[in-house]
Amino acid sequence: RPRRDGLVETDASCGAMADAFALARRCVLHLDLDSFFLAVHKRRDPTLPLESKPVVLYQFQDVICANRRAKALGVQKHMRPREARALVEPHGLVIHAFCRDWPGPRVRYGPYTAASREFFDALADALRAATGGGAAIERGSIDEAYVELAMMPQDPAAF
């Protein structure tokens, strides 16, 4: 059944949908990098215990990223850092995003944007190699992409 937004509703099973995608050989992937901001910090500080302790990153009194251990304790995005600290201490860490002092305390986005560019460049290279150039990438945010594959690779392991 056609919807207003142009999509089609169906009562078909997932298998039938997969068959339809296989026939069309077209697909849209949504990629969202888990704990992107903490991964950038880990590159700068390899001692950051992301695998062994709950770790929370915040800016402007707002949690922007938490690793899986912190999420398991109840930490959520947009929570106040003091609330997150109460959930993860005494064993976890609550750290501030990279910042600069002048003019006034501001987040320093340079390390994050550089890592994002690296990700999008690597994604474009991998898709070019896997599809022969038959993919369109749309940036959703600094760590999120939508990829439309006009021609899916024969071998899904190509990714």
N, C-alpha and C positions, 0 to 999 in steps of 0.2 A: 504494500500500500504506500503510495507516495505521501510524503509529509511536506509541510510548508517550507522547511529548510532544504528541500531537495533530496533528502535521504529517503531510503525506502525501508519501511518496516516489513518484517517477515516473521512468520511463525516457524521457519525452517530451523533445523538443528544446526549446531556448530559445524558438523561435517558437511552439510549442504553449503553453508557459507564458505567453508574452506574450498570446496569444489568450485564455487562461483569465483572466488579470488584466483584460484589456479587457472580457470578458464580465461579470466580477464588478464591474468598475469600482471596485476597492478595492486599496490598495497600502500597504505600510509602507516608509517611507524611513528610512535611517540617515544622519544628518548628523554629521560630526566635523570641527571646524574645524582646519585645518592651521596649526601654529605660532601658536596663539591667544595664548599668553603673550608671545611676542616681538612680535606685532602690537599688544598692549596697550602694551608698552614703546615701540614705534615712535610711538604716538600721543603719548606724553609726550616722546619725544626723536626728532624727525623726522630727525636726522642719522644715526641708527642704520643702518648699511649692510647691511640684510637682503638686498638684491638683488645686491650686489656682493662680499660677503665671507661666509665661514662664521661663523655666530653661534650661540652656545650659551648657554642660560639654566639656572641651577641654584639649588637651595635645599637646605639641610641635607645637603651633600655628596652630592647626587643630581641628575643632569641631568633636568630636567623638560620641556625643549623645545629643539629644534634646527631651524634652517632647512634648506632643501634642500641648500644647498652644504655645510653641516656633515655632513648625513646621507650625502652622496656621499663624504665622506672617512672614513666609518665610525663617526661619532658615533651613539650609540643612547640612548634613554630609559633612565634608571636607572643609567647609567654614572657612575663617579666623575668629578668635575670635573677632577682632575689628569690622568686618562686622556684626557678630551675635549680638554683644553688641549694635550696632546702631539700630538694629531691635527690640530688647526686652527692652531696657532701656526707661524710668526710672523705670518701674514697675517690670521688670524681673531680673533674676540673671544669670551671666556668671561665672562659677566656674572652677577651675583647677582640674584635676584628682589627686588622692592621690599621693603624691610624697615624696621622701626622699632627704636629703641634701648631703649624702656622698655615693660614690665618685662623686661629682657633682650632679646637679639636675636631678633626674631620676624618672620616674613613678614607684610607688610601686604597683606591680601587685598582691601582696598577697591577699588583700580583694576581688579582682575580681576573681582570680582563685579559692579561697575558695568557693565563691558563685556559681561559675560555677560547681565545683565538687558536691556541694549540689544539684543543679538542675539536673545534669546527674544521680546522685545516686537516687534521687526521681523519675525521669523519668523511670529508669531501674526497680525500685521497683513497680511502678504503671503498667508498661507494663507486668512485670512478673505476677502480680496478675490478670490483665485483660485478658491476652492471654495464661497463663500457660507456659510462656517462649518462645512463638513463635514469638519473635520480635528481629530484629537486629538494633542496634543503631550505627550510624556513626556521629562522631563529625564534624560539618562543621566549627565551630569557637568556641570561648569562650562562645557564647550565641546562638548557632545555631546547630540544629541536624536534621539528616535525619533518619527516622525510617521506616524500612521495616517490615510490619506485615505479617508473613506467614499465620496467622490465625486470622482474624478479630473477635472480640468478637461479640456474638449474639446480645448483647444489647449495642448500641453505647454510652449509658449513663454510661457505665462501666468506661469510661475515665473521 
